[in-house]
Amino acid sequence: MSQDTTLTIEALTGRVEEIFRKGGLNEVQAGAVARVIVAGERDACKSHGIYRIEGALRTVKAGKVKPDAIPELTVTEGSAIVKVNAKGGFANPAVELGVPALAERARACGLAALVINDCTHFSALWPEVEALTAQGLAGLVMCPSYSTVAPTGGNKPLLGTNPVAFGWPRPGKSPYVFDFATSVAARGEIELHRRAGKQLPEGWAIDAEGKPTTDPEAALAGAMLPFGGHKGSAIGTMVELLAGIMIGDLTSPEVLDYLGTTTLSPVHGELILAFSPEAFAAGRAGDPFARAEVLFEAIVGQGARLPSQRRYAARAKSQAEGITLTAAEMEQLDRLLALGLDAIA
């Protein structure tokens, strides 16, 4: 009888990092990618956990990401813009390299921006946001993807899922964080429905003919829809402008043209904005962090739930008890570790 296996966070991180080293990633790339994948699994974000390993390795095998890349940081004196060229590697090492410099600039200037160019990005954005809130900074992060979302009123993929994440630091507490795609759901959720043989909720997608569908296969061949209709469509377009065109990187249609497929991780840029609440509130009455707590308490006081609370609860459980994987998941990890890129179709 198949049994579940429970691993410590450290043990799973080591296992995933070893898989990426087997797949040809250098220490810089493998470590950062493993950390963000295990963070997803730790927080019960299955669509961004170990499920993402195969897609990352498939992108390596296709030659669309450089597994030996060393990101390069550029900080111009007096500028609030920090830049990291990922050199064709994954975004995660570039984020780890750039955040300390971004935080320093944000404290000095009140606000600062980190521009990441030429990266492959497959993970959630909340790790970037939490890296800023850990520094006592508020953060706003966004990036395009590849064309999988039809604009409101359209009938073909044009926009990416184009996620946006925001975080506010809460001294002594887990930060206020939200992270969501501007599509109705993340593309990974569509794929997980397909693998599970489950139908999609109505209003998530259209098929290749532009007609509404609840079939995940038809949705993957067609297009997802923006959340909130024209509102999500407009925000998704904003992401293309700010985190694509403005930073001199690829838009979602250009990413799809470059890759030729949605089976690989998208190649584009990322924009990370950091804000110092103390600097913005200077000279005004009240502590911005204390005032924020009043707002949060009012929200919770009405019986509402702050975003990320389930994720934080899952994190606490994982930290105390470890991360539990099914027999099939362990078998997948063992196969990837044994075969490396040869395990990837």
C-alpha positions as CSV (number, residue, x, y, z in Angstrom):
1,M,0.0,0.0,0.0
2,S,1.4,3.4,-1.0
3,Q,2.2,5.7,1.9
4,D,2.8,9.4,2.2
5,T,6.3,10.7,3.2
6,T,7.0,13.7,5.4
7,L,10.2,15.6,4.9
8,T,11.6,18.6,6.7
9,I,11.7,21.9,4.8
10,E,15.4,21.7,4.7
11,A,15.4,18.1,3.5
12,L,13.0,18.8,0.7
13,T,15.0,21.9,-0.3
14,G,18.1,19.8,-0.5
15,R,16.4,17.1,-2.6
16,V,15.0,19.7,-5.1
17,E,18.3,21.5,-5.3
18,E,20.0,18.2,-6.1
19,I,17.5,17.5,-8.8
20,F,18.3,20.9,-10.5
21,R,22.0,20.3,-10.1
22,K,21.5,16.9,-11.8
23,G,19.6,18.9,-14.6
24,G,22.7,21.0,-15.2
25,L,21.9,24.1,-13.1
26,N,24.8,25.8,-11.4
27,E,24.8,26.4,-7.6
28,V,23.4,30.0,-8.0
29,Q,20.5,28.9,-10.2
30,A,19.7,25.6,-8.5
31,G,19.7,27.0,-4.9
32,A,17.4,30.0,-5.7
33,V,15.0,27.9,-7.8
34,A,14.8,25.2,-5.2
35,R,14.1,27.6,-2.4
36,V,11.1,29.2,-4.2
37,I,9.6,25.9,-5.2
38,V,9.8,24.5,-1.7
39,A,8.4,27.7,-0.4
40,G,5.3,27.0,-2.5
41,E,5.0,23.5,-1.3
42,R,5.6,24.6,2.3
43,D,2.7,27.1,2.0
44,A,0.4,24.5,0.4
45,C,0.5,26.4,-2.9
46,K,0.6,23.1,-4.9
47,S,0.3,24.9,-8.3
48,H,3.7,26.6,-7.6
49,G,5.4,23.8,-5.6
50,I,7.2,20.7,-6.9
51,Y,4.7,20.5,-9.8
52,R,6.8,23.3,-11.3
53,I,10.1,21.3,-11.4
54,E,9.4,19.5,-14.7
55,G,8.4,22.7,-16.5
56,A,11.6,24.4,-15.4
57,L,13.7,21.4,-16.5
58,R,11.8,21.2,-19.8
59,T,12.7,24.8,-20.4
60,V,16.4,24.0,-19.7
61,K,16.3,21.0,-22.0
62,A,14.7,23.1,-24.8
63,G,17.7,25.6,-24.5
64,K,15.4,28.5,-23.6
65,V,17.0,29.3,-20.2
66,K,20.7,29.3,-19.3
67,P,21.3,26.9,-16.4
68,D,24.8,28.3,-15.8
69,A,23.8,32.0,-15.8
70,I,25.3,34.4,-13.2
71,P,23.0,37.5,-12.8
72,E,24.6,41.0,-12.9
73,L,23.6,43.9,-10.7
74,T,23.8,47.5,-11.7
75,V,23.3,50.3,-9.2
76,T,23.7,53.9,-10.5
77,E,24.6,56.4,-7.8
78,G,21.8,58.7,-7.0
79,S,19.2,56.7,-9.0
80,A,16.2,55.0,-7.5
81,I,16.3,52.4,-10.2
82,V,18.3,49.2,-9.5
83,K,18.8,46.8,-12.4
84,V,19.7,43.1,-12.6
85,N,20.3,41.4,-15.9
86,A,19.5,37.7,-15.3
87,K,21.7,36.8,-18.2
88,G,19.1,34.4,-19.6
89,G,18.8,32.5,-16.3
90,F,15.9,32.1,-13.9
91,A,14.4,35.1,-12.2
92,N,14.9,33.8,-8.7
93,P,18.7,34.3,-8.4
94,A,18.3,37.8,-9.9
95,V,15.7,38.7,-7.3
96,E,17.9,37.4,-4.4
97,L,20.8,39.5,-5.8
98,G,18.8,42.7,-6.4
99,V,16.5,42.9,-3.3
100,P,19.2,44.1,-0.8
101,A,20.3,46.9,-3.2
102,L,16.6,47.7,-3.8
103,A,15.9,47.9,0.0
104,E,18.9,50.2,0.5
105,R,17.7,52.6,-2.3
106,A,14.1,52.6,-1.0
107,R,15.3,53.6,2.5
108,A,17.5,56.4,1.0
109,C,14.9,57.7,-1.5
110,G,11.6,56.7,0.0
111,L,10.8,54.5,-3.0
112,A,12.8,52.5,-5.5
113,A,12.4,50.1,-8.3
114,L,14.2,46.9,-9.2
115,V,14.1,46.0,-12.9
116,I,15.0,42.5,-13.8
117,N,15.6,41.8,-17.5
118,D,16.2,38.7,-19.6
119,C,14.9,36.2,-17.1
120,T,12.7,33.0,-17.1
121,H,10.0,33.3,-14.5
122,F,7.7,30.4,-13.4
123,S,7.0,31.0,-9.7
124,A,4.6,32.9,-7.6
125,L,5.3,36.6,-6.8
126,W,4.7,36.5,-3.1
127,P,8.3,35.4,-2.4
128,E,9.5,38.7,-3.9
129,V,7.0,40.7,-1.9
130,E,7.8,38.9,1.4
131,A,11.5,39.6,0.8
132,L,10.6,43.3,0.9
133,T,8.2,43.2,3.9
134,A,11.0,41.4,5.8
135,Q,13.0,44.6,5.3
136,G,10.2,46.7,6.7
137,L,9.2,47.9,3.2
138,A,5.9,47.8,1.3
139,G,6.2,46.2,-2.1
140,L,4.4,45.9,-5.4
141,V,5.6,43.3,-8.0
142,M,4.4,42.4,-11.5
143,C,5.4,40.6,-14.6
144,P,3.9,39.5,-17.9
145,S,3.8,35.9,-19.1
146,Y,2.9,34.5,-22.5
147,S,-0.3,35.0,-24.4
148,T,-3.0,32.8,-22.8
149,V,-5.7,35.3,-21.8
150,A,-8.2,36.9,-24.2
151,P,-8.9,40.6,-23.5
152,T,-12.5,41.3,-22.5
153,G,-14.5,41.3,-25.7
154,G,-11.8,39.4,-27.5
155,N,-11.7,35.7,-28.6
156,K,-8.0,34.8,-28.8
157,P,-5.1,34.7,-26.4
158,L,-3.3,38.0,-26.3
159,L,-2.5,39.0,-22.7
160,G,-0.5,36.9,-20.2
161,T,-1.9,35.8,-16.8
162,N,0.1,38.9,-15.7
163,P,0.2,38.5,-11.9
164,V,0.4,41.4,-9.5
165,A,1.5,41.0,-5.8
166,F,1.5,43.5,-3.0
167,G,2.8,43.3,0.5
168,W,2.7,45.5,3.7
169,P,5.0,44.8,6.7
170,R,3.4,44.1,10.0
171,P,6.0,44.2,12.8
172,G,5.8,41.1,14.9
173,K,3.2,39.5,12.6
174,S,3.0,37.9,9.2
175,P,2.8,40.6,6.5
176,Y,-0.4,41.6,4.6
177,V,0.2,40.0,1.2
178,F,-1.9,39.3,-1.9
179,D,-0.7,37.7,-5.1
180,F,-3.0,37.0,-7.9
181,A,-3.1,36.6,-11.7
182,T,-5.1,39.1,-13.6
183,S,-6.7,36.1,-15.3
184,V,-9.6,34.4,-13.5
185,A,-7.2,31.7,-12.4
186,A,-3.5,30.9,-12.8
187,R,-2.7,28.7,-15.8
188,G,-1.3,26.1,-13.4
189,E,-4.8,25.7,-11.9
190,I,-6.2,24.8,-15.4
191,E,-3.5,22.2,-15.8
192,L,-4.1,20.8,-12.3
193,H,-7.8,20.5,-13.2
194,R,-6.8,18.7,-16.4
195,R,-4.6,16.2,-14.6
196,A,-7.3,15.5,-12.1
197,G,-10.0,15.0,-14.7
198,K,-12.1,17.8,-13.2
199,Q,-14.2,20.4,-15.1
200,L,-13.5,24.1,-14.7
201,P,-15.9,26.5,-13.1
202,E,-18.0,28.5,-15.6
203,G,-16.5,31.8,-16.6
204,W,-12.9,30.7,-16.5
205,A,-12.1,30.1,-20.2
206,I,-13.1,30.0,-23.8
207,D,-12.3,27.4,-26.4
208,A,-10.4,27.8,-29.7
209,E,-13.6,29.1,-31.3
210,G,-14.1,31.7,-28.7
211,K,-17.0,29.9,-27.0
212,P,-17.3,29.5,-23.2
213,T,-16.0,26.1,-22.0
214,T,-15.5,24.2,-18.7
215,D,-13.3,21.5,-20.4
216,P,-9.7,22.1,-19.2
217,E,-8.3,20.6,-22.5
218,A,-10.4,23.0,-24.6
219,A,-9.4,25.9,-22.3
220,L,-5.7,25.1,-22.7
221,A,-6.3,25.1,-26.5
222,G,-8.3,28.3,-26.3
223,A,-7.9,31.2,-23.8
224,M,-8.4,32.0,-20.2
225,L,-10.5,35.1,-19.3
226,P,-9.5,38.1,-17.2
227,F,-10.9,38.4,-13.7
228,G,-13.6,41.0,-13.3
229,G,-14.1,41.5,-17.0
230,H,-12.9,44.8,-18.3
231,K,-11.2,45.6,-15.0
232,G,-8.9,42.6,-15.1
233,S,-8.3,43.2,-18.8
234,A,-7.2,46.7,-18.1
235,I,-4.9,45.7,-15.2
236,G,-3.4,43.0,-17.3
237,T,-2.7,45.5,-20.1
238,M,-1.1,47.8,-17.4
239,V,1.3,45.0,-16.5
240,E,2.3,44.6,-20.2
241,L,3.1,48.3,-20.3
242,L,5.0,48.7,-17.0
243,A,6.7,45.3,-16.7
244,G,7.3,44.7,-20.4
245,I,7.5,47.7,-22.6
246,M,8.6,50.3,-20.0
247,I,11.5,48.1,-18.8
248,G,12.5,47.3,-22.4
249,D,11.6,43.6,-22.1
250,L,9.2,41.3,-23.9
251,T,5.4,41.5,-23.8
252,S,3.3,38.4,-23.6
253,P,2.7,38.1,-27.3
254,E,6.4,38.5,-28.0
255,V,7.2,35.8,-25.4
256,L,4.9,33.4,-27.1
257,D,6.4,34.2,-30.5
258,Y,9.9,33.5,-29.0
259,L,9.0,30.2,-27.3
260,G,6.5,29.0,-29.8
261,T,4.7,27.0,-27.1
262,T,3.1,27.4,-23.7
263,T,4.7,24.2,-22.4
264,L,7.9,26.0,-21.4
265,S,8.5,28.6,-18.7
266,P,8.0,32.2,-20.1
267,V,11.0,34.5,-20.8
268,H,10.5,38.2,-20.0
269,G,11.3,40.8,-17.4
270,E,9.9,41.7,-13.9
271,L,9.3,45.0,-12.1
272,I,9.6,45.2,-8.3
273,L,8.7,48.5,-6.5
274,A,9.6,49.1,-2.9
275,F,8.2,51.8,-0.6
276,S,9.3,53.1,2.8
277,P,6.1,53.7,4.8
278,E,8.1,55.9,7.3
279,A,9.5,58.1,4.5
280,F,6.1,58.6,2.9
281,A,4.4,59.4,6.3
282,A,7.2,61.6,7.6
283,G,5.9,64.9,9.0
284,R,2.4,63.6,9.3
285,A,0.6,62.5,12.5
286,G,0.5,58.8,13.5
287,D,2.7,55.8,13.0
288,P,1.8,54.2,9.5
289,F,2.2,50.7,10.8
290,A,0.0,51.3,13.8
291,R,-2.6,52.9,11.6
292,A,-2.5,50.0,9.2
293,E,-3.2,47.6,12.1
294,V,-6.4,49.5,12.9
295,L,-7.5,48.9,9.4
296,F,-6.6,45.2,9.5
297,E,-8.4,44.8,12.8
298,A,-11.5,46.4,11.4
299,I,-11.5,44.0,8.4
300,V,-11.1,40.9,10.6
301,G,-13.6,42.4,13.1
302,Q,-16.3,42.1,10.4
303,G,-15.5,38.4,10.1
304,A,-13.5,38.8,6.9
305,R,-10.2,37.0,6.3
306,L,-7.0,38.8,5.4
307,P,-5.3,37.4,2.2
308,S,-2.5,34.8,2.7
309,Q,-3.9,33.6,6.1
310,R,-4.4,30.1,4.9
311,R,-0.9,30.1,3.4
312,Y,0.6,31.3,6.7
313,A,-1.3,28.6,8.6
314,A,0.0,26.0,6.1
315,R,3.5,27.4,6.6
316,A,3.3,27.1,10.4
317,K,2.2,23.5,10.1
318,S,5.0,22.7,7.7
319,Q,7.6,24.3,9.9
320,A,6.3,22.3,12.9
321,E,5.5,19.0,11.2
322,G,7.3,19.0,7.9
323,I,6.0,18.7,4.3
324,T,4.0,15.7,3.4
325,L,4.2,14.3,-0.1
326,T,2.3,11.5,-1.7
327,A,3.9,8.3,-2.9
328,A,3.4,9.5,-6.5
329,E,5.1,12.8,-5.7
330,M,8.1,11.1,-4.1
331,E,8.3,8.7,-7.1
332,Q,8.4,11.8,-9.3
333,L,11.3,13.3,-7.3
334,D,13.2,10.1,-7.3
335,R,12.8,9.7,-11.1
336,L,14.0,13.3,-11.7
337,L,16.9,12.8,-9.4
338,A,18.0,9.6,-11.0
339,L,17.5,10.6,-14.7
340,G,17.9,14.4,-14.7
341,L,17.0,15.9,-18.1
342,D,16.5,12.4,-19.5
343,A,13.3,12.2,-17.4
344,I,11.8,15.1,-19.4
345,A,9.9,14.4,-22.5
